[in-house]
Amino acid sequence: MFGPVKWTRLSGCPPLQFNEIHVWLCNLSVCASAQSLLRGYLSAEEKQRAARFHLDRDRNRFVVARGALRNILAQYLRQRPSQLQIHYGAEGKPALTPDSAGRSLSFNLSHSEDIAVLALGWDRNIGIDVERVRPDIEYEDIARSHFSIGEVLSLTTLSSRDRVEGFY
């Protein structure tokens, strides 16, 4: 049985055991000096991706999310954030190259508005998602075009007042 989730403010990262998954919550709204520090961690490719954002707000969120990701991964791996080699798979999912022992620190990052979440664990396929609940979107159209048939059926069986929560 799992206990309740406990969020803790940490100055560093705790040891990550092979049977654990760690989840980090990051605020993407930070001061300019923190943004500058985190931008320094990014690869040239990540800086180019950041530059393609039209709005400063979106560019800054991307920089902070990727910089925080690199900072947290670097603490676990005892490396410098800017030295991490992050590559992207065929579907765009980022990953680290396995270490000399053949193990890899797997991770997934998601962000929405000013919040980012990061999940990580050793040698596993891992995913995490965060979304701001927006009752004004066309969630039924999105569900029909992106969800499985079973998920759409489950959504349509909910009462109209429960469907937004069911969608998320």
C-alpha positions as CSV (number, residue, x, y, z in Angstrom):
1,M,0.0,0.0,0.0
2,F,1.3,3.5,-0.9
3,G,1.2,6.3,1.7
4,P,0.2,9.9,1.0
5,V,2.4,12.0,-1.3
6,K,4.6,14.3,0.7
7,W,6.1,17.3,-1.0
8,T,9.4,18.5,0.5
9,R,11.6,21.5,-0.2
10,L,15.1,20.2,-0.7
11,S,18.5,21.9,-1.1
12,G,19.9,18.9,-3.0
13,C,18.7,15.6,-4.3
14,P,18.2,12.5,-2.1
15,P,19.8,9.2,-3.2
16,L,17.7,7.5,-5.9
17,Q,17.3,3.8,-5.3
18,F,16.6,1.4,-8.2
19,N,13.1,0.7,-7.0
20,E,12.1,4.4,-6.6
21,I,10.8,7.1,-8.8
22,H,11.4,10.7,-7.7
23,V,9.1,13.5,-8.7
24,W,10.1,17.2,-8.7
25,L,7.9,20.2,-8.9
26,C,9.4,23.4,-10.3
27,N,8.1,26.9,-10.5
28,L,9.0,28.4,-13.9
29,S,8.4,32.0,-12.8
30,V,11.9,33.0,-11.6
31,C,13.9,36.2,-11.5
32,A,16.1,37.3,-14.4
33,S,19.4,36.2,-12.7
34,A,18.0,32.7,-12.1
35,Q,16.9,32.6,-15.8
36,S,20.4,33.7,-16.9
37,L,22.0,31.0,-14.7
38,L,19.7,28.3,-16.1
39,R,20.2,29.5,-19.7
40,G,23.9,28.9,-19.2
41,Y,23.2,25.2,-18.6
42,L,21.5,24.7,-22.0
43,S,23.0,23.1,-25.1
44,A,23.4,25.1,-28.3
45,E,20.4,23.2,-29.7
46,E,18.2,24.0,-26.7
47,K,19.2,27.7,-27.0
48,Q,18.2,27.6,-30.6
49,R,14.8,26.0,-29.7
50,A,14.3,28.7,-27.1
51,A,15.0,31.5,-29.6
52,R,12.2,30.2,-31.8
53,F,9.5,31.2,-29.2
54,H,7.7,34.4,-30.2
55,L,6.7,35.4,-26.7
56,D,9.3,36.2,-24.0
57,R,7.0,34.4,-21.4
58,D,7.1,31.2,-23.4
59,R,10.8,31.4,-24.1
60,N,11.6,32.0,-20.5
61,R,9.5,29.1,-19.4
62,F,11.3,26.8,-21.8
63,V,14.7,28.0,-20.6
64,V,13.8,27.6,-16.9
65,A,12.2,24.2,-17.4
66,R,15.2,22.8,-19.5
67,G,17.8,24.5,-17.2
68,A,16.1,23.1,-14.1
69,L,15.9,19.6,-15.7
70,R,19.6,19.7,-16.4
71,N,20.4,21.0,-12.9
72,I,18.4,18.2,-11.2
73,L,19.8,15.5,-13.5
74,A,23.3,16.7,-13.0
75,Q,22.9,16.4,-9.2
76,Y,21.9,12.8,-9.5
77,L,24.7,12.0,-11.9
78,R,27.3,14.2,-10.2
79,Q,28.1,16.1,-13.4
80,R,27.8,19.7,-14.5
81,P,24.4,20.6,-16.0
82,S,26.0,21.9,-19.2
83,Q,28.0,18.7,-19.8
84,L,25.0,16.4,-19.9
85,Q,24.4,14.8,-23.3
86,I,20.6,14.8,-23.9
87,H,19.5,13.3,-27.2
88,Y,16.0,13.0,-28.6
89,G,14.3,9.9,-29.9
90,A,12.2,9.5,-33.0
91,E,9.1,10.9,-31.3
92,G,11.1,13.7,-29.7
93,K,11.3,12.2,-26.2
94,P,14.6,13.3,-24.5
95,A,17.0,10.8,-23.0
96,L,20.4,10.5,-21.5
97,T,23.1,8.2,-22.9
98,P,23.6,5.2,-20.6
99,D,26.7,5.3,-18.3
100,S,29.7,3.0,-18.5
101,A,27.9,0.4,-16.3
102,G,25.0,0.3,-18.8
103,R,22.4,1.9,-16.5
104,S,20.6,5.0,-17.5
105,L,18.8,7.7,-15.5
106,S,15.4,7.8,-17.2
107,F,13.2,10.9,-17.0
108,N,10.3,12.8,-18.3
109,L,9.4,16.5,-18.1
110,S,6.1,18.2,-18.5
111,H,5.2,21.8,-18.0
112,S,2.1,24.0,-18.2
113,E,2.1,27.7,-17.7
114,D,4.3,28.4,-14.6
115,I,4.6,24.8,-13.3
116,A,6.9,22.0,-14.4
117,V,7.0,18.4,-13.1
118,L,9.9,16.0,-13.6
119,A,9.9,12.3,-12.9
120,L,13.0,10.2,-12.9
121,G,14.2,6.7,-12.1
122,W,16.8,4.2,-13.1
123,D,16.4,2.0,-16.2
124,R,12.7,2.4,-16.7
125,N,10.2,3.9,-19.2
126,I,8.8,6.8,-17.3
127,G,6.2,9.5,-18.0
128,I,4.6,12.4,-16.3
129,D,2.2,15.1,-17.3
130,V,0.8,18.3,-15.9
131,E,-2.0,20.4,-17.4
132,R,-3.8,23.5,-16.2
133,V,-7.5,22.6,-16.0
134,R,-9.3,24.8,-18.5
135,P,-13.0,24.2,-18.6
136,D,-13.3,26.5,-21.7
137,I,-11.5,24.2,-24.2
138,E,-13.2,21.8,-26.6
139,Y,-12.2,18.7,-24.6
140,E,-14.7,16.4,-26.4
141,D,-13.2,17.2,-29.8
142,I,-9.7,16.7,-28.4
143,A,-10.7,13.4,-26.8
144,R,-12.3,12.1,-30.1
145,S,-9.1,12.9,-32.1
146,H,-6.5,11.8,-29.5
147,F,-7.9,9.3,-27.1
148,S,-8.6,5.6,-27.6
149,I,-12.1,4.4,-28.3
150,G,-12.4,3.1,-24.7
151,E,-11.3,6.4,-23.2
152,V,-13.8,8.3,-25.3
153,L,-16.6,6.0,-24.2
154,S,-15.6,6.4,-20.6
155,L,-15.7,10.1,-21.0
156,T,-19.1,10.2,-22.6
157,T,-20.6,8.0,-19.8
158,L,-19.9,10.7,-17.3
159,S,-22.4,13.3,-16.3
160,S,-21.9,16.6,-18.1
161,R,-20.7,18.3,-14.9
162,D,-18.1,15.5,-14.4
163,R,-16.7,15.5,-17.9
164,V,-14.1,18.3,-17.6
165,E,-12.6,16.6,-14.6
166,G,-12.8,13.2,-16.3
167,F,-11.1,14.6,-19.4
168,Y,-8.1,15.8,-17.3
